[in-house]
Amino acid sequence: MNVTICPIFHHATLPIMKFVYVDRDEGVAMTLDQLGRGNRATVTKISGEGGIRRRLMDMGIIKGTTVEMVKSAPMGDPIDYLVRGYHLSLRKSEALLVEVEPC
């Protein structure tokens, strides 16, 4: 089993860090952070808890939405996506929570 441990920082007065364990075995769905430059995918599921999930949905990432990876920062984080006609930058830890199916 290949597991990725990814920290998620919550925006609050005091930073709280949670860790997300994601199984990266063969049969597991592709996540948004794995999307290559210029590739498109359709959102199939949004993971996460409470505020982070709500925030992603408020920004337009909902089931059935087409997302295109435009570019990433020089160190690879954040990543710029084209969602519903606007550019959205997400951290890898946030993109990891969005399952997609390539178009």
C-alpha positions as CSV (number, residue, x, y, z in Angstrom):
1,M,0.0,0.0,0.0
2,N,1.4,3.4,-1.0
3,V,0.1,6.1,1.4
4,T,0.5,9.8,1.2
5,I,0.4,11.9,4.4
6,C,-0.6,15.4,3.6
7,P,-1.1,18.3,6.1
8,I,-4.1,20.5,5.9
9,F,-3.9,23.9,7.6
10,H,-7.2,25.4,8.8
11,H,-7.6,29.1,8.6
12,A,-8.5,30.3,12.1
13,T,-7.0,32.5,14.8
14,L,-4.8,29.6,15.9
15,P,-3.5,27.4,13.1
16,I,-4.7,23.8,13.6
17,M,-3.0,21.1,11.5
18,K,-4.8,17.9,10.5
19,F,-3.3,15.1,8.5
20,V,-5.1,13.3,5.7
21,Y,-4.1,9.8,4.8
22,V,-4.8,8.9,1.2
23,D,-4.3,5.5,-0.2
24,R,-2.6,5.7,-3.6
25,D,-3.1,2.1,-4.8
26,E,-4.0,1.2,-8.4
27,G,-7.8,1.0,-8.0
28,V,-8.1,4.4,-6.2
29,A,-9.6,7.3,-8.1
30,M,-7.4,10.1,-9.4
31,T,-7.3,13.3,-7.4
32,L,-7.0,16.9,-8.6
33,D,-3.4,17.2,-7.6
34,Q,-2.4,14.5,-10.0
35,L,-3.9,16.3,-13.0
36,G,-1.2,17.3,-15.6
37,R,-0.8,20.7,-17.1
38,G,-3.4,21.4,-19.8
39,N,-5.4,18.3,-18.9
40,R,-9.1,18.4,-18.0
41,A,-11.1,16.3,-15.6
42,T,-14.6,16.1,-14.1
43,V,-15.1,16.3,-10.4
44,T,-16.6,13.0,-9.0
45,K,-16.3,13.5,-5.2
46,I,-15.1,16.0,-2.6
47,S,-13.6,14.6,0.5
48,G,-12.7,16.5,3.7
49,E,-14.5,17.7,6.7
50,G,-16.7,20.7,7.5
51,G,-15.1,24.0,6.6
52,I,-12.6,22.8,4.0
53,R,-15.2,20.8,2.1
54,R,-17.7,23.8,2.2
55,R,-14.9,26.2,1.1
56,L,-14.2,24.0,-2.0
57,M,-17.8,23.8,-2.9
58,D,-18.3,27.6,-2.4
59,M,-15.5,28.2,-4.9
60,G,-17.4,26.2,-7.5
61,I,-15.8,22.7,-7.2
62,I,-18.9,20.5,-7.1
63,K,-19.7,17.1,-8.6
64,G,-19.9,17.2,-12.4
65,T,-17.8,20.4,-12.8
66,T,-15.0,20.3,-15.4
67,V,-11.6,21.5,-14.1
68,E,-8.5,22.2,-16.2
69,M,-5.0,22.4,-14.7
70,V,-3.4,25.6,-16.1
71,K,-0.1,25.9,-14.3
72,S,1.7,25.5,-11.0
73,A,4.1,27.7,-9.0
74,P,7.8,27.0,-9.4
75,M,8.0,24.8,-6.3
76,G,4.7,23.0,-7.3
77,D,2.4,24.6,-4.8
78,P,-0.1,26.3,-5.2
79,I,-1.6,25.0,-8.5
80,D,-3.8,27.2,-10.8
81,Y,-7.0,25.6,-12.2
82,L,-9.6,26.9,-14.6
83,V,-13.0,26.3,-13.0
84,R,-16.2,27.6,-14.5
85,G,-14.4,30.3,-16.5
86,Y,-12.2,31.7,-13.7
87,H,-8.8,30.9,-12.3
88,L,-8.6,29.2,-8.9
89,S,-5.4,28.5,-7.0
90,L,-5.4,25.6,-4.6
91,R,-2.8,24.1,-2.4
92,K,-1.8,20.5,-3.1
93,S,-3.3,19.5,0.3
94,E,-6.7,21.0,-0.9
95,A,-6.5,19.5,-4.4
96,L,-5.8,16.1,-2.8
97,L,-9.3,16.1,-1.4
98,V,-11.0,16.4,-4.8
99,E,-11.5,13.1,-6.8
100,V,-11.7,13.5,-10.5
101,E,-12.2,11.5,-13.7
102,P,-10.1,12.5,-16.7
103,C,-12.1,13.8,-19.7
